[in-house]
């Protein structure tokens, strides 16, 4: 009985925090979506499903969803490929100090504030004095462009920054997964004459299925909720306001710029359902029922 009391005492603060900052806000957001709610209104009128009907007919929502879907799919795919390849290269080094050094180098951007690094990259993308335009112009004679102000380049530019900012976390996870694979499999493959490429695709990749499932789900969730880089890198920049509009940015602007909290809560609920559906699908598709 004493052991149960200890477990309850240890876990109770965690459950209270989760309930206070995650579970309760979800239900409050669901409730607000049925009202014409604004902190500036003296009375917030109950409007039923009007916000949901507005959401279904809103072209800005579909545009933001399209940008979000593109960003998530491209960023997640590139993230998985890059981090897996880099992790494989790092794990192939024999020196522990060399492996640790490269892990630290790749992980360093992950601990930097996303808003701060986003502002630095915004300056690097500047079409007048940005470092990227200077390098491209001098090395390849490419005309300077407003990378964050053109519809065809704003999302790719933000994707490149996002990959730089967070691939370190997944590299660490993949490195841990690769290091956890028993060496006996690789030694047997070498005896059978399998080369590095064959060992990667026939041993490493299949045995990393559990790690890949986790990385895929967490990366998708993270990219669906991306906000800081879109807000910081597009603020006060030329071009239409919706060239890089994603759902998280639409929620923020609807709630705090237009003071329409009820509709913002409705969009938030839509984003929550999207994340849940995509996560469930990814878990079902990549279900792993074995171990080693």
N, C-alpha and C positions, 0 to 999 in steps of 0.2 A: 504493500500500500504506500509506503514511503517513497518507493521508486516512482510510482505514478504521480505522486505529488510533486516530486522533483521535475519530472518531464513536463507536467502541466505548468509549473512555475517558469520553466525555461521557455516553453513555446508560447505561453499566453501573450507576452509582449509582441511577438512576431505576428500572431493572429490578429491582435488589436490593431497593429500598424497596417496590415493588409486590408482589414475590414474598413479602417478609417480612410485610407488613401486610395483604395482600389475598388473594393466591392460596393461600398456605400456611394461613391461618386458615380459609378455605373448606373445604379438605380435612380439617383438624383438626376443624372443626365437624361435618362429615359423619361422621367416625370416632366422635366422642363420642356422636352420636345413636344408636349401636348399643349403648351402655353405660348402665347405671344409675349415671351419673357424678355425683359430688358431691365437692367439695374436702374435705368433712368425713369422707368414707368412707375407711377404711383400705384396703379392697379394692373396686374398681369392677367389678361383675359384667357380663359380656357378656349382653345380653338380646335380641339380634337385632333383629327388626322390631317389638318390643313398643311402642316409643315411637311408631312410625308408626301402628300400630293404635289406640293411645290417642288420637293426634291426630285420626284419622278419626271417632272416637266422642265426642270432647270437645265438649260444647255451648258451653263458654266460648270455645273457639277459633272456632267459627262466629259467635258473637256479636261477638267482636273483629274477625273478618274483615268482618262486615257494617258495623260502625262504620268500619273502615278504608276499605272500598270507598266508602261514603257520603262520607267526608271527602275522599278523593282525587278522586272524580268532581266533587263540588260545588266544591271548592277550585280544582281545575285549570280547570274551565269558567269560573268567575268570574274567576280570575286572567288567563286568556287574553283574555277580553272587556275587562276593566278596563285591563289593560296596553296592549292594542292601541289602544283608544280614547284613553287618556291620551297614548300615544306619538304618535298622529296629531295630537292637539291641540298638543303641544309642538313637533313638527316643523313645524307650520304657522306658528309665530312667525318673523318675519323677523329679529329681533335675536338674534345668536349669544349674547350675554350673558344674555338672557332664557331661551333654550333651555337653556344650561348651568346657570343658576340653578335651574330647575325640576328638571332631572335630579339635581342635588345634593340638593335637598330630598327627592325621592322615594327616593333611594338611601341617605340617612342611616340609616333604620331597619335596613337590611341589614347595616351594619357594627357595630351594637350587639349585645351578647351576647343570644341568644334567651332564656336563662334569666332574665336580669335584666329585660328588657322584659316577659317573661311574668309575672314577679312583680308588676311595676307594673300591668299590665292586670288581674291577679287582684284587686288592691286597688281598681281602678276598677270592677270588676264586683261588689264586695261589696254585699250586700243591706242593710247597715246604714248605712254611710257612704261607699259607692262613688260616684264622680263621675257615672257613667252613670245610676245610679238617681236621683240628685239632679236631674240635668238633665231626665230623662224625667218625673219627678214634678212639677217646677216648670213646665215648658213644656207638657206634655200631660196632666198629672194622672194619670199611670200609676202604679199601686201598685208599690212596690219589690219586686223579685224576686231570688231567689238564682239568678242566671244560670248559675253553675257547679255548682249543686246539684240541678237539675231535669233529668229525662231529656229533655224536649223542647227545652231551650235550651242544654245544655252544648256539644254539637257545633257548632251555629250560632255560639255565642259564641267558641269556639276558632277556628273558620273565619275569623271577622271579624278576630281578632287575627293569624292567620297571613297573611292577605292584606295587612294593614297592614305586617307585618314584612318581607315579601319581594317585593312587587310591583315594587320599585325595580329589581331585577336584570333582570327581563324587560322593563321599560320601556326600560332602556338598550339591550338587544338589539334591540327593535323599532325604537327611534329610529335605531340604526345601520343596520338593514335598510331603513327608509324613506329615510334619507339616501343609501343606496347605489343607489336606483332612479334611472335616468337621467331627467333633467328633460324630455327630449324627449317622452316619453310624455305627461306632464301638459300640456305646451304644445300638443301636437297635440289632446288631448282638449278643452282650453279653446277652441281654434279651432273644433272641431266642436260646441261648445255644451254640453258636459258640465259639470254642476254639481259641487260638492264631494262630495256623497253618491255620485253616479255615478262620479266619479273614484276614490273610496275603494273601492267594491265591484268596479269593473271593471278597475282598474289596480293600486292599492296592495295590496289583499288577495290577488289572484292572484300578484303578483310577490313577495310575502312568504312564499310557500309553503315555501321552504327554511328560512327563519328560524322559521316557525311549527312546522315538524316538529321542529326542534331544541329549541325552547322547550317544546313539548308533552311530548317525551320526558324532558327534564331536570326539568321541573316535576312530572311524575308520579312519577319516581324519588324526588325530594326529599320529596314528600308521603307516599309510602308509608313512608319511613323517619322520619317526624316523631316525635319523642319528647319533647324538652325542654318544649314548651308543654303537653303532656298531663300530664307528671309534675309540673311546677311549679304549674300552674293548678288541678289537682285534689287536690293533697296537702292533707290535713287539712280537706277541705271536706265539708259535709254531703251526705247522699244515699248511695245504694248505690255500692259501689266500682267497679261495672262499667258505669255509665251512659255513660261516655266511654272505655271500654277499647278500645284499638287494639292491633294486633299487636306493635308495637315495645314498648309498655308491658307487654304480657303476657309478652314474652320477658324483659324486665328483671326483672319480679316473680318469674317462675318460676325464673330463674337465681340472683338475689341475695337474694330474700326467702324463697323456699321451698327454695333450695339444690338444685334439680333441674336441673343443668346439661345432662344428657342430653336431657331433654324440651325444654328451652329451645333447644338446638341443633336439634332436630327442627322446632320452630316457626320458627326462623330459616331453615332450609332451605326450608320452605314459603313463607315471605315472599320469599326469594330467587327461587324459581321463579315466584311471582306477578308480581314486578317484571319478570322476564325475558319472561314471556308477554305482559304488557300492553305492554311496550316493543316487542317484535317486531310485535305487532298494530298498534300506532300507526304504526310505521315502514312497514309494508306498506300500510296504508290511506292514509297521507299521502305515498306515494312520489312523488318529483319527479325527472323525467328530462330536464329542460330547463334552460336558462340564458338570460341576456340580456347 
